[in-house]
Amino acid sequence: MSEIIINPASGSIGAEIGGVDLSVDLSDAVFSEIRQTFIEHGLIFFRNQELTPDDHLRFAKRWGDININRFFFKSRGS
């Protein structure tokens, strides 16, 4: 596993997280660090991720229950 890299995006809000592949099932330790970064910075960015709809859902479910919006069509491949 590579080391997580956290770069603050600006003086007031946000951080970019690198060294993480969101297409795999993350360990509890890695997700805990991601969550803590969100708490500290209020907004997080991940660049150059190639996620399938299932990958995206798996990562989203780590944050809590998902509220599916029934007013929008599903994207292709989901």
mmCIF file of the C-alpha atoms, coordinates in Angstrom:
data_MODEL
# 
_entry.id   MODEL 
# 
loop_
_atom_site.group_PDB 
_atom_site.id 
_atom_site.type_symbol 
_atom_site.label_atom_id 
_atom_site.label_alt_id 
_atom_site.label_comp_id 
_atom_site.label_asym_id 
_atom_site.label_entity_id 
_atom_site.label_seq_id 
_atom_site.pdbx_PDB_ins_code 
_atom_site.Cartn_x 
_atom_site.Cartn_y 
_atom_site.Cartn_z 
_atom_site.occupancy 
_atom_site.B_iso_or_equiv 
_atom_site.pdbx_formal_charge 
_atom_site.auth_seq_id 
_atom_site.auth_comp_id 
_atom_site.auth_asym_id 
_atom_site.auth_atom_id 
_atom_site.pdbx_PDB_model_num 
ATOM 1  C CA . MET A 1 1  ? 0.000   0.000  0.000   1.00 0.00 ? 1  MET A CA 1 
ATOM 2  C CA . SER A 1 2  ? 1.327   3.451  -0.804  1.00 0.00 ? 2  SER A CA 1 
ATOM 3  C CA . GLU A 1 3  ? 1.426   6.261  1.670   1.00 0.00 ? 3  GLU A CA 1 
ATOM 4  C CA . ILE A 1 4  ? -1.491  8.676  1.682   1.00 0.00 ? 4  ILE A CA 1 
ATOM 5  C CA . ILE A 1 5  ? -0.480  12.177 0.611   1.00 0.00 ? 5  ILE A CA 1 
ATOM 6  C CA . ILE A 1 6  ? -2.553  15.115 1.863   1.00 0.00 ? 6  ILE A CA 1 
ATOM 7  C CA . ASN A 1 7  ? -2.120  18.544 0.279   1.00 0.00 ? 7  ASN A CA 1 
ATOM 8  C CA . PRO A 1 8  ? -4.269  21.426 1.551   1.00 0.00 ? 8  PRO A CA 1 
ATOM 9  C CA . ALA A 1 9  ? -6.071  23.020 -1.422  1.00 0.00 ? 9  ALA A CA 1 
ATOM 10 C CA . SER A 1 10 ? -6.253  26.555 -0.024  1.00 0.00 ? 10 SER A CA 1 
ATOM 11 C CA . GLY A 1 11 ? -5.911  28.471 3.192   1.00 0.00 ? 11 GLY A CA 1 
ATOM 12 C CA . SER A 1 12 ? -9.551  28.088 4.113   1.00 0.00 ? 12 SER A CA 1 
ATOM 13 C CA . ILE A 1 13 ? -11.055 24.861 2.778   1.00 0.00 ? 13 ILE A CA 1 
ATOM 14 C CA . GLY A 1 14 ? -10.306 21.606 1.040   1.00 0.00 ? 14 GLY A CA 1 
ATOM 15 C CA . ALA A 1 15 ? -7.505  19.103 0.618   1.00 0.00 ? 15 ALA A CA 1 
ATOM 16 C CA . GLU A 1 16 ? -6.336  16.882 -2.206  1.00 0.00 ? 16 GLU A CA 1 
ATOM 17 C CA . ILE A 1 17 ? -5.660  13.275 -1.243  1.00 0.00 ? 17 ILE A CA 1 
ATOM 18 C CA . GLY A 1 18 ? -3.160  11.282 -3.276  1.00 0.00 ? 18 GLY A CA 1 
ATOM 19 C CA . GLY A 1 19 ? -1.622  7.842  -2.990  1.00 0.00 ? 19 GLY A CA 1 
ATOM 20 C CA . VAL A 1 20 ? -5.059  6.208  -2.715  1.00 0.00 ? 20 VAL A CA 1 
ATOM 21 C CA . ASP A 1 21 ? -6.782  3.950  -5.249  1.00 0.00 ? 21 ASP A CA 1 
ATOM 22 C CA . LEU A 1 22 ? -10.526 4.256  -4.659  1.00 0.00 ? 22 LEU A CA 1 
ATOM 23 C CA . SER A 1 23 ? -11.259 1.374  -7.045  1.00 0.00 ? 23 SER A CA 1 
ATOM 24 C CA . VAL A 1 24 ? -10.163 -1.153 -4.398  1.00 0.00 ? 24 VAL A CA 1 
ATOM 25 C CA . ASP A 1 25 ? -11.670 -2.001 -1.026  1.00 0.00 ? 25 ASP A CA 1 
ATOM 26 C CA . LEU A 1 26 ? -9.829  0.320  1.374   1.00 0.00 ? 26 LEU A CA 1 
ATOM 27 C CA . SER A 1 27 ? -8.578  -0.847 4.756   1.00 0.00 ? 27 SER A CA 1 
ATOM 28 C CA . ASP A 1 28 ? -10.230 0.630  7.835   1.00 0.00 ? 28 ASP A CA 1 
ATOM 29 C CA . ALA A 1 29 ? -6.985  2.486  8.632   1.00 0.00 ? 29 ALA A CA 1 
ATOM 30 C CA . VAL A 1 30 ? -6.837  4.138  5.201   1.00 0.00 ? 30 VAL A CA 1 
ATOM 31 C CA . PHE A 1 31 ? -10.515 5.074  5.263   1.00 0.00 ? 31 PHE A CA 1 
ATOM 32 C CA . SER A 1 32 ? -10.116 6.472  8.772   1.00 0.00 ? 32 SER A CA 1 
ATOM 33 C CA . GLU A 1 33 ? -7.358  8.773  7.510   1.00 0.00 ? 33 GLU A CA 1 
ATOM 34 C CA . ILE A 1 34 ? -9.556  9.880  4.589   1.00 0.00 ? 34 ILE A CA 1 
ATOM 35 C CA . ARG A 1 35 ? -12.467 10.581 6.963   1.00 0.00 ? 35 ARG A CA 1 
ATOM 36 C CA . GLN A 1 36 ? -10.218 12.538 9.338   1.00 0.00 ? 36 GLN A CA 1 
ATOM 37 C CA . THR A 1 37 ? -8.915  14.624 6.440   1.00 0.00 ? 37 THR A CA 1 
ATOM 38 C CA . PHE A 1 38 ? -12.510 15.432 5.479   1.00 0.00 ? 38 PHE A CA 1 
ATOM 39 C CA . ILE A 1 39 ? -13.299 16.445 9.070   1.00 0.00 ? 39 ILE A CA 1 
ATOM 40 C CA . GLU A 1 40 ? -10.246 18.703 9.237   1.00 0.00 ? 40 GLU A CA 1 
ATOM 41 C CA . HIS A 1 41 ? -10.559 20.304 5.778   1.00 0.00 ? 41 HIS A CA 1 
ATOM 42 C CA . GLY A 1 42 ? -14.311 20.171 5.030   1.00 0.00 ? 42 GLY A CA 1 
ATOM 43 C CA . LEU A 1 43 ? -13.830 19.107 1.402   1.00 0.00 ? 43 LEU A CA 1 
ATOM 44 C CA . ILE A 1 44 ? -11.592 16.481 -0.208  1.00 0.00 ? 44 ILE A CA 1 
ATOM 45 C CA . PHE A 1 45 ? -10.454 15.868 -3.791  1.00 0.00 ? 45 PHE A CA 1 
ATOM 46 C CA . PHE A 1 46 ? -9.126  12.702 -5.426  1.00 0.00 ? 46 PHE A CA 1 
ATOM 47 C CA . ARG A 1 47 ? -7.526  13.135 -8.852  1.00 0.00 ? 47 ARG A CA 1 
ATOM 48 C CA . ASN A 1 48 ? -7.177  10.600 -11.664 1.00 0.00 ? 48 ASN A CA 1 
ATOM 49 C CA . GLN A 1 49 ? -9.462  7.924  -10.241 1.00 0.00 ? 49 GLN A CA 1 
ATOM 50 C CA . GLU A 1 50 ? -11.036 5.385  -12.592 1.00 0.00 ? 50 GLU A CA 1 
ATOM 51 C CA . LEU A 1 51 ? -14.119 4.117  -10.811 1.00 0.00 ? 51 LEU A CA 1 
ATOM 52 C CA . THR A 1 52 ? -16.861 1.833  -12.013 1.00 0.00 ? 52 THR A CA 1 
ATOM 53 C CA . PRO A 1 53 ? -20.358 2.510  -10.669 1.00 0.00 ? 53 PRO A CA 1 
ATOM 54 C CA . ASP A 1 54 ? -19.818 -0.399 -8.226  1.00 0.00 ? 54 ASP A CA 1 
ATOM 55 C CA . ASP A 1 55 ? -16.496 1.090  -7.050  1.00 0.00 ? 55 ASP A CA 1 
ATOM 56 C CA . HIS A 1 56 ? -18.209 4.430  -6.478  1.00 0.00 ? 56 HIS A CA 1 
ATOM 57 C CA . LEU A 1 57 ? -21.025 2.827  -4.477  1.00 0.00 ? 57 LEU A CA 1 
ATOM 58 C CA . ARG A 1 58 ? -18.587 0.790  -2.365  1.00 0.00 ? 58 ARG A CA 1 
ATOM 59 C CA . PHE A 1 59 ? -16.670 3.952  -1.436  1.00 0.00 ? 59 PHE A CA 1 
ATOM 60 C CA . ALA A 1 60 ? -19.856 5.970  -0.835  1.00 0.00 ? 60 ALA A CA 1 
ATOM 61 C CA . LYS A 1 61 ? -21.277 3.290  1.490   1.00 0.00 ? 61 LYS A CA 1 
ATOM 62 C CA . ARG A 1 62 ? -18.237 3.676  3.750   1.00 0.00 ? 62 ARG A CA 1 
ATOM 63 C CA . TRP A 1 63 ? -19.584 7.141  4.632   1.00 0.00 ? 63 TRP A CA 1 
ATOM 64 C CA . GLY A 1 64 ? -23.057 5.912  5.614   1.00 0.00 ? 64 GLY A CA 1 
ATOM 65 C CA . ASP A 1 65 ? -26.442 5.080  4.163   1.00 0.00 ? 65 ASP A CA 1 
ATOM 66 C CA . ILE A 1 66 ? -27.019 6.138  0.576   1.00 0.00 ? 66 ILE A CA 1 
ATOM 67 C CA . ASN A 1 67 ? -30.122 8.123  -0.317  1.00 0.00 ? 67 ASN A CA 1 
ATOM 68 C CA . ILE A 1 68 ? -30.862 7.274  -3.944  1.00 0.00 ? 68 ILE A CA 1 
ATOM 69 C CA . ASN A 1 69 ? -32.463 10.162 -5.802  1.00 0.00 ? 69 ASN A CA 1 
ATOM 70 C CA . ARG A 1 70 ? -35.395 8.674  -7.713  1.00 0.00 ? 70 ARG A CA 1 
ATOM 71 C CA . PHE A 1 71 ? -35.810 11.773 -9.925  1.00 0.00 ? 71 PHE A CA 1 
ATOM 72 C CA . PHE A 1 72 ? -32.731 11.189 -12.071 1.00 0.00 ? 72 PHE A CA 1 
ATOM 73 C CA . PHE A 1 73 ? -32.021 8.405  -14.528 1.00 0.00 ? 73 PHE A CA 1 
ATOM 74 C CA . LYS A 1 74 ? -29.258 5.934  -13.785 1.00 0.00 ? 74 LYS A CA 1 
ATOM 75 C CA . SER A 1 75 ? -26.032 6.482  -15.655 1.00 0.00 ? 75 SER A CA 1 
ATOM 76 C CA . ARG A 1 76 ? -24.991 4.000  -18.289 1.00 0.00 ? 76 ARG A CA 1 
ATOM 77 C CA . GLY A 1 77 ? -23.243 0.987  -16.790 1.00 0.00 ? 77 GLY A CA 1 
ATOM 78 C CA . SER A 1 78 ? -24.951 1.237  -13.402 1.00 0.00 ? 78 SER A CA 1 
# 
